[in-house]
Amino acid sequence: MQYLILVGLNMKVLIAPDKFKGALTAPEVANAIQIGVKRALPDAETLVFSMADGGEGTLDLLLKQTRGVRKKVRVPDPLMREVIATYGLLEPEGTAYIEMAQASGLLLLAPKEQNPLHTSTLGTGLLIRHAIEAGAKRLVVGIGGSATCDGGMGVAVALGWEFRDKSGNLLAPSGAALPHIAQVSAVNVPPTLRIIDMVVACDVSNPLFGKNGAAQEYAPQKGASPEAVIQLDSGLRNLANRLVQFGFGSDKTAFLPGSGAAGGLGFGLQVFCGARLQSGTELLMQHSGITGHFSHIDLLITGEGKLDTQSATGKVVGRLAEEAQKHGVPAIALCGTLALLPEETQALGLTYAASVLSHPMQLEEALNQTAKLLTEHTTHLIQLFNATKYGR
């Protein structure tokens, strides 16, 4: 009960949530929570840090923190339709921030269009190419929220790689093409695209293929049927084998943590671009300087749309709770769906976790009222924490 010892009106609250996907962006979640804190304790000091883990919203947060310039580019979406995507460029430093969801994200497709057999990361590859040709020397690429499972084949094609079938015919990049790859060539990759200083922000640790691989773990969430999952898993395995056969990469790369991220794009960027994988949450924490505040706060409030066992694998809530625990700070997580047992919540480092749903309601109603529910739940929590001293 020592975690409940707070300091009344002088309370310092760190607010650092991720987005509630489909309902609110991370800044909107943070704002709703901040309003709730202030309603309960008007004199409380609040520190607000919107967070992300490499998925949607990462670009906006990085641009806000670094004051980069937003660049707009016309690129193909996952189904090869033209879309206007953006990336960020810090022109003096030559650093580009790219969010693959801008070009290859699941949110760009209607539910009936989602099928990773047919989608491609070509648009993301063209964003990368445009940034390099605009003068970027270092790229930070967030790969969450993908609609794809092509192992980065689309990115490679955008950079000049060629994939052919056993008859020598060029293959268009997509998940369905992966099992047919028989030849791989980088002969036509321009010298400027061969050596890239790239950091990839991702939030999963899955390998490329197999039981916990990109297809079996995540493709069903992107619209893949059971038959398609088998085809995609086999295709990703074929991609890895062919690349090693033609002298590209190592046979160990497919098994590295994060290679299965974004439908295998984590793997592809390592092989095609020489990228280094890093936790997206860690990246945002470094850029924001949030860790320097944990020794001066009384309470952490974080959250995301769904709290489950994946929250412990590099995601925002788990990483922030870990940091709070190091400093003896109580950590609260608010969510829409709570899929953790009490012992799992404790193991995550959280003092308390709760869904903000106040009563049974339809999904549409819940989405429309998320901000209101967050504010109300936060107000009740702060009133309780402020009233509870010395464990009584």
Secondary structure as UniProt FT lines:
FT   HELIX           2..4
FT   HELIX           8..10
FT   STRAND          12..15
FT   TURN            21..23
FT   HELIX           26..40
FT   TURN            42..43
FT   STRAND          45..48
FT   TURN            56..57
FT   HELIX           58..66
FT   STRAND          69..76
FT   TURN            78..79
FT   STRAND          82..90
FT   TURN            91..94
FT   STRAND          95..99
FT   HELIX           101..104
FT   HELIX           106..108
FT   HELIX           111..113
FT   TURN            116..118
FT   HELIX           122..133
FT   TURN            134..135
FT   STRAND          138..142
FT   TURN            151..152
FT   HELIX           153..158
FT   TURN            159..160
FT   STRAND          162..164
FT   TURN            166..167
FT   HELIX           175..180
FT   STRAND          183..185
FT   TURN            187..188
FT   HELIX           191..193
FT   STRAND          197..202
FT   TURN            211..212
FT   HELIX           214..218
FT   HELIX           219..222
FT   HELIX           226..245
FT   TURN            246..247
FT   TURN            251..252
FT   HELIX           253..255
FT   TURN            257..260
FT   HELIX           261..273
FT   STRAND          276..279
FT   HELIX           280..288
FT   HELIX           290..296
FT   STRAND          299..307
FT   HELIX           309..312
FT   HELIX           316..326
FT   TURN            327..328
FT   STRAND          331..338
FT   HELIX           342..347
FT   TURN            348..349
FT   STRAND          352..355
FT   HELIX           363..368
FT   HELIX           370..387
FT   TURN            390..391
//
